[in-house]
Amino acid sequence: MEYTTLGDTGMEVSRICLGCMSFGTPEWREWVLDEEAGLELVDRAIELGINFFDTANMYSNGESERVLGKALEGRRDEAVVASKVYFQMDDEDPNSGGLSRKAIEQELDNSLSRLGMDSLDLLQIHRYDYDTPIETTMRALDDAVRRGKTRYVGASSMWAHQFAEAQYTADSLGLDRFATMQNHYNLLYREEEREMLPLCEKQGVGVMPWSPLARGYLTRPHEEFEATTRGRTDEHAKGHPYFEGGGREVNERVEELADEKGVKMAQLALSWVLHKDWVDAPIVGTSSIEHLEDAVEGLDIKLSDSDIDYLEEPYQPVRVSGHD
């Protein structure tokens, strides 16, 4: 396993972050693993040297956090644990979502209870809240740091101007600023290269992109993806612009180059993300130990400049995706 410093936090994290959306309960999503399989996945991840885990309160309605907490019992100090808050958790309670002080404080407490932990290493806002002033949100997050309930705070997909405003607000008020950005980034979605990624690089913000494998579309040929359970049922994947512009040709080139190098498509696509200097640790979500092991092996794949150019050449600008 390779390790890197997460932005300017000083925390050492594995180059691969295990995304925990894929376990909790299949009652939430058909492709989600149950508790036993989730525990096995975390155990194997730790054996492979992964120490960075990303979950969210809304994954399986809290079950993902509970399973992760159970998996890390007795080895909490060796792990870097990140969770998120924003999406509404209770249909009967409008204050269980958003980024008001009440929502942040009560949902953070609920997350810690499910995880069985006293504090997070990283608390992230899952999206931008248009209904709450950014000053209110930043003050609540700063208080969470000062009370020892999280060590750092981070942001997720939003417009670059919103992120810049949040950082300016924190700086001007003497508050903890966002230390990380979890944004949407892969071979089929590179709009973040225009503003957000250069901004993060300039400010020393750790980057941990979600969906580095385009929700599975870059792991197999186009026709095979459509035949998978996730390809048939994941409405979120269908809502992203992966199949627009040059998406299918990029998929074909990943397949071609992977065959030439004798590696799997998923490994090649992940290697491309890892070759980007502004990326610290892509979040890899998987539902099998085999795929997790493949991802770790992908760290050893070397891409030449010509390989990268070949993979990137078909890309065409696409609609912004992931901010809402």
SERO-4910 file (N, C-alpha, C, O; in steps of 0.05 Angstrom, whole numbers):
BEGIN
 pado doro    nc1    nc2    nc3   cac1   cac2   cac3    cc1    cc2    cc3    oc1    oc2    oc3
  Met    A     17    -24      0      0      0      0     17     25      0     38     26     13
  Glu    A      9     45    -14     22     71    -14      6     90      4    -18     87      7
  Tyr    A     20    109     16      7    128     34     15    156     25     35    161     13
  Thr    A     -2    175     32      3    203     25     -9    221     47    -26    212     63
  Thr    A      0    245     48    -12    265     67    -38    276     54    -38    284     31
  Leu    A    -59    276     70    -84    286     60    -85    317     61    -89    329     82
  Gly    A    -79    329     38    -78    358     37    -57    368     56    -35    358     59
  Asp    A    -65    389     71    -48    401     91    -55    392    119    -47    405    139
  Thr    A    -70    370    122    -79    361    148    -56    349    164    -57    349    189
  Gly    A    -36    338    151    -15    323    165    -22    294    169     -5    278    177
  Met    A    -48    286    164    -56    258    168    -46    242    144    -48    250    121
  Glu    A    -35    219    151    -26    200    130    -48    180    124    -59    167    141
  Val    A    -56    180     99    -78    162     90    -68    144     67    -50    152     52
  Ser    A    -81    121     65    -75    104     42    -84    117     16   -103    132     16
  Arg    A    -70    111     -5    -76    123    -31   -104    115    -41   -115    128    -59
  Ile    A   -115     94    -29   -142     86    -35   -159     89    -10   -152     79     11
  Cys    A   -181    102    -13   -201    105      9   -224     86      3   -235     86    -19
  Leu    A   -231     69     23   -253     51     19   -279     66     23   -285     75     45
  Gly    A   -295     68      2   -322     80      4   -341     59     15   -342     37      6
  Cys    A   -357     68     35   -374     49     50   -403     50     42   -420     40     56
  Met    A   -409     63     19   -436     64      9   -447     36      2   -471     31      2
  Ser    A   -428     18     -4   -436     -8    -15   -443    -28      7   -449    -51      0
  Phe    A   -442    -21     32   -451    -40     52   -468    -26     73   -465     -2     79
  Gly    A   -485    -42     85   -505    -33    104   -528    -51    104   -530    -69    121
  Thr    A   -547    -47     85   -569    -65     81   -579    -64     53   -583    -42     42
  Pro    A   -584    -87     40   -595    -87     13   -624    -77     11   -634    -72    -11
  Glu    A   -636    -73     34   -663    -61     34   -662    -32     25   -682    -22     15
  Trp    A   -639    -20     28   -636      8     19   -631     10    -11   -644     26    -25
  Arg    A   -612     -6    -21   -607     -8    -50   -602    -38    -56   -589    -52    -39
  Glu    A   -611    -47    -78   -609    -76    -85   -580    -86    -85   -576   -109    -78
  Trp    A   -562    -69    -92   -534    -78    -96   -517    -75    -70   -493    -81    -71
  Val    A   -529    -66    -48   -514    -62    -23   -510    -88     -8   -528   -105     -8
  Leu    A   -486    -91      3   -480   -116     19   -492   -115     46   -498    -94     57
  Asp    A   -497   -139     58   -507   -140     85   -484   -137    105   -461   -134     97
  Glu    A   -490   -138    131   -470   -133    151   -447   -153    150   -424   -144    151
  Glu    A   -452   -178    148   -430   -198    148   -410   -193    125   -386   -193    129
  Ala    A   -421   -188    101   -404   -183     78   -389   -157     81   -366   -154     73
  Gly    A   -402   -137     94   -389   -111     98   -365   -114    118   -344   -102    114
  Leu    A   -369   -129    139   -348   -134    158   -324   -148    145   -301   -141    151
  Glu    A   -329   -167    128   -308   -181    114   -293   -162     96   -268   -164     93
  Leu    A   -307   -144     83   -295   -125     65   -276   -106     80   -254   -101     71
  Val    A   -285    -96    102   -268    -78    118   -243    -93    129   -221    -83    129
  Asp    A   -247   -118    138   -225   -134    148   -204   -137    126   -180   -134    131
  Arg    A   -212   -144    102   -193   -148     80   -180   -122     73   -156   -121     67
  Ala    A   -195   -100     73   -183    -74     67   -160    -67     86   -139    -58     78
  Ile    A   -165    -73    112   -144    -67    132   -120    -85    127    -97    -76    129
  Glu    A   -124   -111    120   -102   -129    114    -86   -119     90    -62   -123     89
  Leu    A    -99   -106     71    -86    -95     48    -72    -68     53    -58    -58     35
  Gly    A    -75    -58     77    -61    -33     84    -79     -8     82    -69     14     87
  Ile    A   -104    -11     75   -122     12     73   -129     22    101   -137      6    118
  Asn    A   -125     48    106   -131     59    133   -151     81    131   -157     94    152
  Phe    A   -162     87    108   -179    110    103   -207    100     95   -209     85     75
  Phe    A   -227    108    110   -255     98    105   -274    121    104   -274    139    121
  Asp    A   -290    122     83   -310    143     79   -338    132     79   -345    115     64
  Thr    A   -355    143     97   -383    135     98   -400    161     99   -389    183     95
  Ala    A   -425    158    105   -444    181    107   -468    172    123   -475    148    123
  Asn    A   -480    191    136   -503    184    153   -526    172    136   -541    155    146
  Met    A   -528    181    111   -551    172     95   -547    145     81   -566    134     71
  Tyr    A   -523    134     81   -518    108     69   -533     87     84   -528     82    108
  Ser    A   -551     73     71   -568     53     84   -581     64    109   -586     50    128
  Asn    A   -588     90    108   -601    103    131   -587     99    157   -599     95    178
  Gly    A   -560    101    156   -544     98    181   -531     71    185   -513     69    201
  Glu    A   -541     51    171   -530     24    175   -501     21    166   -486      6    178
  Ser    A   -493     36    146   -465     36    137   -447     45    160   -426     32    164
  Glu    A   -454     66    174   -438     76    196   -437     54    218   -416     50    230
  Arg    A   -459     42    224   -460     22    245   -442     -1    239   -427    -11    256
  Val    A   -443    -11    214   -426    -33    206   -397    -26    206   -380    -41    216
  Leu    A   -390     -2    197   -362      7    197   -352      9    225   -330      1    231
  Gly    A   -368     20    243   -360     22    271   -355     -5    283   -335     -8    298
  Lys    A   -372    -24    277   -368    -51    288   -343    -63    277   -328    -77    291
  Ala    A   -337    -59    251   -314    -70    238   -288    -59    250   -267    -72    250
  Leu    A   -289    -34    260   -265    -21    270   -262    -22    300   -243    -10    311
  Glu    A   -279    -38    314   -277    -41    343   -249    -52    350   -240    -71    338
  Gly    A   -236    -38    368   -210    -47    377   -187    -38    360   -163    -43    367
  Arg    A   -192    -24    338   -171    -14    321   -178     14    310   -169     21    287
  Arg    A   -193     29    325   -201     56    317   -177     74    312   -177     89    292
  Asp    A   -157     73    329   -135     92    327   -119     89    301   -107    108    291
  Glu    A   -119     65    289   -104     60    265   -120     69    240   -108     70    218
  Ala    A   -145     77    243   -161     84    220   -166    114    218   -167    128    238
  Val    A   -169    124    194   -178    151    189   -207    149    179   -212    138    157
  Val    A   -225    159    195   -254    155    190   -267    182    182   -265    202    196
  Ala    A   -281    181    159   -295    205    149   -324    198    146   -332    177    136
  Ser    A   -341    217    153   -370    214    148   -381    241    138   -366    261    136
  Lys    A   -407    241    132   -418    265    119   -446    270    130   -460    252    141
  Val    A   -454    295    128   -481    304    137   -492    323    116   -477    340    105
  Tyr    A   -518    321    111   -533    340     95   -560    329     88   -580    343     93
  Phe    A   -561    305     76   -586    295     66   -605    288     90   -596    279    111
  Gln    A   -631    292     85   -650    288    107   -652    259    115   -655    241     98
  Met    A   -650    254    140   -650    227    151   -677    217    160   -682    193    162
  Asp    A   -695    235    166   -722    227    177   -743    244    163   -743    268    164
  Asp    A   -761    230    148   -782    244    133   -800    260    152   -812    280    143
  Glu    A   -801    253    177   -818    267    196   -805    290    209   -817    307    223
  Asp    A   -778    293    205   -763    314    218   -747    330    197   -726    321    189
  Pro    A   -758    353    190   -744    369    169   -717    379    178   -700    386    162
  Asn    A   -712    379    205   -686    388    215   -665    366    216   -643    370    226
  Ser    A   -672    342    205   -653    320    204   -636    322    178   -619    304    173
  Gly    A   -640    343    163   -624    347    139   -616    376    136   -625    393    152
  Gly    A   -599    382    117   -589    410    113   -565    415    130   -553    397    142
  Leu    A   -556    440    131   -532    447    144   -536    470    165   -518    486    169
  Ser    A   -559    470    177   -563    488    200   -547    479    223   -538    456    223
  Arg    A   -544    495    243   -530    487    268   -544    463    280   -531    443    289
  Lys    A   -570    464    282   -585    441    294   -580    415    278   -575    395    290
  Ala    A   -582    417    252   -578    392    236   -550    381    239   -547    357    243
  Ile    A   -530    399    238   -503    389    240   -497    377    267   -486    355    269
  Glu    A   -506    390    288   -500    380    315   -515    354    321   -503    335    331
  Gln    A   -541    353    315   -556    329    322   -548    305    304   -546    283    313
  Glu    A   -543    310    278   -536    288    261   -507    279    265   -502    255    261
  Leu    A   -489    297    273   -462    288    280   -463    270    305   -450    250    306
  Asp    A   -479    278    325   -482    262    349   -493    234    342   -484    214    352
  Asn    A   -513    234    324   -525    208    315   -504    191    301   -504    167    305
  Ser    A   -488    203    284   -468    188    269   -448    176    288   -440    153    286
  Leu    A   -438    192    308   -419    182    327   -430    159    344   -416    140    350
  Ser    A   -456    161    350   -469    140    365   -470    114    349   -464     92    360
  Arg    A   -477    116    324   -478     92    307   -450     80    303   -446     56    303
  Leu    A   -430     97    300   -403     88    296   -390     78    321   -371     62    320
  Gly    A   -401     85    344   -390     77    370   -363     91    375   -345     80    387
  Met    A   -361    116    366   -336    132    368   -341    158    382   -363    169    382
  Asp    A   -320    169    394   -321    195    407   -318    218    387   -328    240    392
  Ser    A   -304    212    365   -299    234    346   -293    222    318   -285    199    316
  Leu    A   -298    238    298   -290    232    271   -262    244    265   -254    262    279
  Asp    A   -249    234    245   -225    247    235   -233    269    215   -219    289    212
  Leu    A   -255    265    201   -263    284    180   -293    284    178   -306    263    172
  Leu    A   -305    307    184   -334    311    180   -338    328    155   -327    350    153
  Gln    A   -353    317    136   -357    332    111   -386    340    107   -404    326    116
  Ile    A   -390    362     93   -417    369     85   -422    355     58   -405    357     40
  His    A   -444    341     57   -449    323     34   -456    338      8   -452    328    -14
  Arg    A   -467    362     12   -473    380    -10   -475    408      1   -472    412     25
  Tyr    A   -479    428    -16   -482    456     -8   -511    461      0   -529    452    -14
  Asp    A   -515    476     21   -542    482     31   -549    511     23   -538    530     34
  Tyr    A   -567    513      4   -575    540     -6   -594    554     14   -598    578     11
  Asp    A   -604    540     33   -623    552     52   -610    562     78   -623    574     95
  Thr    A   -584    556     82   -571    564    106   -547    581     99   -530    574     83
  Pro    A   -544    605    112   -521    622    107   -495    606    112   -493    592    131
  Ile    A   -475    610     95   -450    595     97   -436    602    124   -422    585    134
  Glu    A   -440    626    134   -428    633    160   -439    615    182   -424    607    200
  Thr    A   -465    610    181   -477    593    202   -466    565    200   -459    553    221
  Thr    A   -463    554    176   -452    528    173   -423    526    182   -416    508    196
  Met    A   -407    546    174   -379    545    181   -375    548    212   -357    536    223
  Arg    A   -391    564    225   -389    567    254   -396    541    268   -383    533    287
  Ala    A   -417    527    258   -425    502    270   -403    481    266   -398    465    285
  Leu    A   -391    480    243   -370    461    238   -345    467    255   -332    449    265
  Asp    A   -339    493    257   -316    501    274   -321    492    303   -303    483    317
  Asp    A   -345    496    313   -352    487    340   -348    457    344   -340    448    365
  Ala    A   -355    442    323   -352    413    324   -323    405    327   -316    387    342
  Val    A   -305    420    314   -276    416    317   -268    423    345   -253    408    358
  Arg    A   -276    446    355   -268    456    381   -278    438    404   -265    436    425
  Arg    A   -301    425    400   -311    407    420   -299    379    418   -306    361    434
  Gly    A   -281    375    398   -268    349    396   -285    328    383   -278    304    385
  Lys    A   -306    335    369   -323    315    356   -314    308    328   -322    288    316
  Thr    A   -297    325    317   -284    319    292   -257    333    291   -254    355    302
  Arg    A   -238    322    278   -211    334    277   -209    354    253   -196    375    256
  Tyr    A   -223    348    232   -222    366    208   -250    366    196   -267    349    201
  Val    A   -255    386    179   -280    388    165   -274    390    135   -253    400    127
  Gly    A   -292    379    119   -288    379     90   -314    384     76   -336    385     88
  Ala    A   -311    389     50   -334    395     33   -337    374     11   -319    357      7
  Ser    A   -360    374     -2   -364    356    -24   -374    373    -48   -372    398    -48
  Ser    A   -383    360    -69   -389    373    -94   -405    399    -91   -426    400    -79
  Met    A   -394    420   -103   -407    446   -104   -392    462   -125   -373    453   -137
  Trp    A   -402    486   -131   -389    504   -149   -364    515   -136   -362    519   -112
  Ala    A   -344    520   -153   -318    530   -142   -322    557   -128   -308    562   -108
  His    A   -340    574   -138   -344    600   -125   -356    596    -97   -351    612    -79
  Gln    A   -373    576    -93   -384    570    -67   -362    560    -48   -362    568    -24
  Phe    A   -345    544    -58   -323    534    -41   -304    556    -33   -296    558    -10
  Ala    A   -298    574    -52   -281    597    -47   -293    615    -26   -280    626     -8
  Glu    A   -320    619    -28   -333    637     -9   -333    624     19   -329    638     39
  Ala    A   -336    598     21   -336    584     47   -308    587     59   -306    592     83
  Gln    A   -287    584     43   -260    586     54   -254    615     63   -242    620     83
  Tyr    A   -263    634     47   -260    662     54   -275    669     80   -264    683     98
  Thr    A   -299    658     83   -315    663    107   -300    652    132   -299    665    152
  Ala    A   -290    628    129   -276    616    152   -251    632    159   -246    638    182
  Asp    A   -236    640    139   -211    656    143   -217    682    157   -203    691    175
  Ser    A   -238    696    147   -244    723    157   -255    722    186   -252    742    200
  Leu    A   -267    700    194   -278    697    221   -260    681    240   -267    677    263
  Gly    A   -238    672    230   -219    657    247   -230    629    253   -225    619    275
  Leu    A   -244    617    234   -255    591    238   -239    569    223   -224    576    205
  Asp    A   -243    544    230   -231    523    215   -242    523    187   -266    524    183
  Arg    A   -225    521    168   -233    521    140   -235    492    130   -226    473    144
  Phe    A   -246    488    107   -248    461     95   -221    451     88   -205    464     74
  Ala    A   -214    427     98   -188    416     94   -188    397     70   -167    390     59
  Thr    A   -212    388     61   -214    369     40   -237    376     21   -256    390     28
  Met    A   -236    364     -3   -258    366    -22   -263    338    -33   -245    325    -44
  Gln    A   -288    330    -31   -296    304    -43   -314    310    -66   -338    315    -64
  Asn    A   -302    310    -90   -317    318   -114   -318    296   -134   -306    275   -131
  His    A   -334    300   -154   -340    281   -175   -318    283   -196   -314    304   -208
  Tyr    A   -303    260   -200   -280    262   -219   -272    234   -229   -267    216   -213
  Asn    A   -271    231   -255   -262    207   -267   -257    212   -297   -261    235   -306
  Leu    A   -249    192   -312   -242    195   -340   -266    205   -356   -262    218   -377
  Leu    A   -290    200   -347   -314    208   -362   -327    234   -352   -345    244   -363
  Tyr    A   -316    244   -330   -326    269   -319   -303    286   -308   -293    281   -286
  Arg    A   -294    305   -325   -270    320   -319   -275    350   -317   -257    366   -319
  Glu    A   -300    357   -313   -307    386   -312   -294    399   -288   -290    424   -287
  Glu    A   -287    383   -267   -274    394   -243   -246    405   -249   -235    420   -233
  Glu    A   -234    398   -271   -208    407   -278   -207    437   -285   -186    449   -286
  Arg    A   -231    448   -291   -232    476   -299   -226    495   -276   -211    514   -279
  Glu    A   -239    491   -253   -237    510   -231   -231    497   -204   -213    504   -190
  Met    A   -248    476   -197   -246    465   -170   -219    453   -164   -208    459   -143
  Leu    A   -209    436   -181   -184    422   -175   -160    442   -174   -143    439   -156
  Pro    A   -157    461   -192   -136    480   -189   -138    496   -163   -118    503   -151
  Leu    A   -163    503   -155   -167    518   -130   -158    501   -107   -144    511    -89
  Cys    A   -165    476   -106   -157    458    -84   -126    456    -83   -115    456    -62
  Glu    A   -114    453   -106    -85    450   -107    -71    475    -96    -52    473    -82
  Lys    A    -82    498   -103    -70    523    -95    -72    527    -65    -55    538    -52
  Gln    A    -95    517    -53   -100    522    -25    -92    499     -7    -97    500     17
  Gly    A    -79    478    -18    -70    456     -1    -93    439      9    -91    427     31
  Val    A   -115    438     -6   -138    423      2   -135    394     -8   -129    389    -31
  Gly    A   -139    375     10   -138    347      2   -161    339    -16   -184    347    -11
  Val    A   -156    324    -37   -176    317    -56   -181    287    -55   -162    271    -58
  Met    A   -206    279    -51   -214    251    -49   -239    247    -66   -261    245    -55
  Pro    A   -235    244    -92   -258    243   -110   -276    219   -107   -266    197   -101
  Trp    A   -302    223   -111   -320    201   -111   -325    192   -139   -322    207   -159
  Ser    A   -334    167   -142   -340    155   -167   -316    155   -187   -320    163   -210
  Pro    A   -292    147   -178   -269    147   -196   -272    127   -219   -258    129   -239
  Leu    A   -291    108   -216   -295     88   -237   -322     92   -250   -333     74   -263
  Ala    A   -333    116   -248   -358    124   -261   -381    104   -254   -395     94   -271
  Arg    A   -383     99   -228   -404     82   -217   -404     55   -231   -425     43   -236
  Gly    A   -380     45   -238   -377     19   -250   -376     18   -280   -369     -3   -291
  Tyr    A   -382     41   -293   -383     40   -322   -355     36   -334   -352     26   -356
  Leu    A   -334     44   -320   -307     41   -330   -294     14   -322   -270     10   -326
  Thr    A   -310     -3   -310   -299    -29   -301   -304    -51   -321   -293    -73   -318
  Arg    A   -321    -47   -341   -328    -67   -361   -337    -54   -386   -345    -31   -386
  Pro    A   -337    -69   -409   -347    -58   -434   -376    -48   -432   -391    -58   -415
  His    A   -382    -30   -449   -409    -17   -449   -432    -37   -447   -449    -35   -430
  Glu    A   -431    -57   -465   -453    -76   -466   -456    -93   -440   -478    -99   -431
  Glu    A   -433   -100   -429   -433   -116   -404   -443    -99   -381   -457   -110   -363
  Phe    A   -436    -73   -380   -446    -57   -358   -476    -55   -357   -488    -57   -336
  Glu    A   -488    -53   -380   -517    -51   -381   -531    -76   -370   -554    -75   -362
  Ala    A   -516    -98   -370   -528   -124   -361   -524   -128   -331   -536   -148   -321
  Thr    A   -509   -111   -317   -504   -115   -289   -528   -105   -273   -544    -89   -282
  Thr    A   -530   -114   -248   -551   -105   -230   -550    -75   -226   -570    -61   -228
  Arg    A   -526    -65   -221   -523    -36   -217   -529    -21   -242   -541      1   -241
  Gly    A   -520    -31   -265   -525    -18   -290   -555    -16   -296   -564      3   -309
  Arg    A   -570    -36   -287   -599    -36   -292   -614    -19   -272   -635     -7   -278
  Thr    A   -604    -18   -247   -620     -7   -225   -610     19   -213   -625     33   -200
  Asp    A   -585     27   -218   -574     51   -206   -582     76   -221   -570     83   -241
  Glu    A   -603     88   -212   -614    112   -225   -594    135   -224   -594    152   -241
  His    A   -577    135   -203   -558    157   -200   -537    155   -223   -529    176   -234
  Ala    A   -529    131   -230   -510    127   -252   -522    137   -278   -508    150   -294
  Lys    A   -547    131   -282   -561    139   -307   -564    169   -308   -566    180   -330
  Gly    A   -564    182   -285   -567    211   -285   -541    226   -290   -542    250   -295
  His    A   -518    213   -290   -492    226   -296   -487    225   -326   -498    207   -340
  Pro    A   -470    243   -336   -466    245   -365   -445    225   -376   -431    232   -395
  Tyr    A   -443    202   -364   -422    183   -372   -426    173   -400   -406    166   -414
  Phe    A   -451    172   -409   -456    161   -436   -459    182   -457   -467    177   -480
  Glu    A   -453    207   -450   -455    229   -468   -428    235   -481   -407    224   -472
  Gly    A   -428    252   -501   -403    261   -513   -386    238   -522   -395    221   -537
  Gly    A   -361    238   -513   -343    216   -520   -342    194   -501   -323    178   -501
  Gly    A   -362    191   -483   -361    171   -462   -357    143   -471   -341    128   -460
  Arg    A   -372    135   -491   -370    107   -500   -342    102   -512   -331     80   -508
  Glu    A   -331    121   -527   -305    117   -539   -283    116   -517   -264    100   -519
  Val    A   -286    132   -496   -267    130   -473   -269    102   -461   -248     90   -456
  Asn    A   -293     92   -457   -297     65   -447   -283     44   -464   -269     26   -454
  Glu    A   -285     47   -491   -272     29   -509   -242     30   -508   -228     10   -510
  Arg    A   -231     55   -504   -202     58   -503   -191     47   -477   -169     36   -476
  Val    A   -206     49   -455   -198     37   -430   -196      7   -434   -177     -6   -425
  Glu    A   -216     -5   -446   -216    -33   -452   -192    -41   -469   -179    -61   -463
  Glu    A   -187    -26   -490   -165    -32   -508   -138    -31   -494   -122    -49   -497
  Leu    A   -133     -9   -479   -107     -6   -466   -103    -26   -444    -81    -35   -439
  Ala    A   -125    -32   -430   -124    -52   -408   -116    -79   -420    -99    -93   -408
  Asp    A   -127    -86   -443   -120   -111   -456    -90   -112   -464    -76   -132   -460
  Glu    A    -80    -89   -474    -52    -87   -482    -33    -91   -458    -12   -104   -461
  Lys    A    -41    -80   -435    -24    -81   -412    -29   -106   -395    -14   -111   -376
  Gly    A    -49   -122   -402    -55   -146   -387    -67   -140   -359    -62   -155   -340
  Val    A    -82   -118   -357    -94   -111   -332   -125   -108   -336   -134   -110   -358
  Lys    A   -139   -104   -314   -168   -101   -316   -175    -72   -322   -160    -53   -315
  Met    A   -199    -68   -334   -208    -41   -340   -209    -23   -315   -201      0   -315
  Ala    A   -219    -35   -293   -222    -19   -269   -195    -10   -259   -192     12   -249
  Gln    A   -175    -27   -261   -148    -20   -252   -136      2   -268   -124     21   -258
  Leu    A   -141      1   -294   -130     22   -312   -144     49   -307   -131     69   -305
  Ala    A   -170     48   -304   -185     73   -300   -178     86   -273   -176    110   -271
  Leu    A   -174     69   -253   -166     79   -227   -137     90   -228   -131    110   -215
  Ser    A   -120     77   -243    -92     86   -246    -92    114   -258    -75    130   -250
  Trp    A   -109    119   -277   -110    146   -289   -116    167   -267   -102    188   -267
  Val    A   -134    162   -250   -141    181   -228   -117    184   -210   -110    207   -202
  Leu    A   -104    162   -203    -81    163   -185    -57    177   -197    -40    187   -182
  His    A    -56    179   -223    -34    193   -236    -38    224   -236    -19    238   -243
  Lys    A    -61    233   -227    -66    262   -226    -55    274   -200    -63    265   -178
  Asp    A    -37    293   -202    -23    303   -179    -42    316   -158    -36    315   -134
  Trp    A    -64    326   -167    -82    339   -147   -100    320   -132   -115    328   -115
  Val    A    -98    294   -138   -114    274   -125    -98    261   -103    -76    251   -108
  Asp    A   -109    260    -78    -95    246    -56   -104    217    -54    -88    199    -55
  Ala    A   -130    213    -52   -141    186    -48   -169    183    -59   -188    192    -47
  Pro    A   -171    171    -83   -198    167    -94   -214    148    -76   -203    129    -64
  Ile    A   -240    152    -75   -257    135    -59   -267    112    -76   -281    116    -96
  Val    A   -259     88    -69   -266     64    -84   -288     49    -69   -284     40    -47
  Gly    A   -311     48    -81   -333     32    -70   -335      6    -84   -333      5   -109
  Thr    A   -337    -16    -70   -338    -42    -82   -356    -61    -67   -361    -57    -43
  Ser    A   -366    -81    -80   -383   -100    -67   -370   -128    -66   -383   -148    -60
  Ser    A   -344   -129    -72   -330   -155    -71   -301   -152    -63   -289   -132    -69
  Ile    A   -291   -171    -48   -263   -171    -40   -245   -172    -64   -224   -160    -64
  Glu    A   -253   -188    -84   -236   -190   -108   -232   -163   -121   -210   -156   -129
  His    A   -253   -147   -123   -251   -121   -136   -234   -102   -119   -219    -85   -129
  Leu    A   -236   -105    -92   -219    -89    -74   -190    -96    -79   -173    -78    -80
  Glu    A   -184   -121    -80   -156   -130    -85   -146   -120   -112   -123   -112   -115
  Asp    A   -164   -120   -132   -156   -110   -158   -149    -80   -156   -130    -71   -169
  Ala    A   -164    -65   -141   -159    -36   -138   -132    -31   -126   -117    -14   -135
  Val    A   -125    -47   -106    -99    -43    -93    -77    -50   -112    -56    -37   -113
  Glu    A    -80    -71   -128    -60    -79   -148    -57    -57   -169    -36    -54   -180
  Gly    A    -78    -41   -173    -77    -20   -193    -57      2   -185    -50     18   -203
  Leu    A    -49      3   -160    -29     23   -152     -2     19   -166     14     37   -169
  Asp    A      2     -6   -175     28    -12   -188     28     -6   -218     49     -8   -231
  Ile    A      6      1   -229      4      5   -258     16     33   -265      9     53   -252
  Lys    A     34     33   -284     46     58   -293     35     66   -320     35     50   -339
  Leu    A     27     90   -323     17    101   -348     37    121   -359     45    139   -344
  Ser    A     43    119   -384     60    139   -397     44    163   -404     19    163   -404
  Asp    A     57    185   -411     43    209   -420     26    203   -445      4    213   -448
  Ser    A     37    186   -462     21    179   -487     -3    162   -480    -24    165   -492
  Asp    A     -1    145   -459    -24    129   -450    -46    148   -440    -69    145   -447
  Ile    A    -38    167   -424    -57    186   -412    -70    202   -434    -94    207   -434
  Asp    A    -54    212   -453    -65    227   -475    -85    211   -492   -106    221   -500
  Tyr    A    -79    186   -496    -96    168   -511   -123    164   -497   -144    165   -510
  Leu    A   -122    161   -471   -147    157   -456   -164    182   -455   -188    181   -455
  Glu    A   -150    205   -454   -164    231   -450   -175    243   -477   -193    259   -476
  Glu    A   -163    235   -499   -168    249   -524   -198    250   -533   -206    271   -543
  Pro    A   -214    228   -529   -242    230   -538   -260    247   -520   -282    253   -528
  Tyr    A   -250    256   -497   -267    270   -478   -278    296   -490   -264    311   -504
  Gln    A   -304    300   -485   -317    325   -494   -331    338   -469   -339    323   -451
  Pro    A   -332    364   -468   -345    377   -445   -374    366   -442   -388    363   -461
  Val    A   -381    362   -417   -408    352   -411   -421    369   -390   -408    387   -378
  Arg    A   -447    365   -386   -462    381   -366   -451    376   -338   -441    354   -332
  Val    A   -452    396   -322   -442    393   -294   -460    373   -279   -484    372   -282
  Ser    A   -447    356   -264   -461    334   -251   -450    329   -223   -426    328   -219
  Gly    A   -468    326   -204   -460    319   -177   -463    341   -156   -461    336   -132
  His    A   -469    365   -165   -471    387   -146   -497    387   -130   -498    398   -108
  Asp    A   -517    375   -140   -543    375   -127   -551    347   -118   -572    343   -106
***
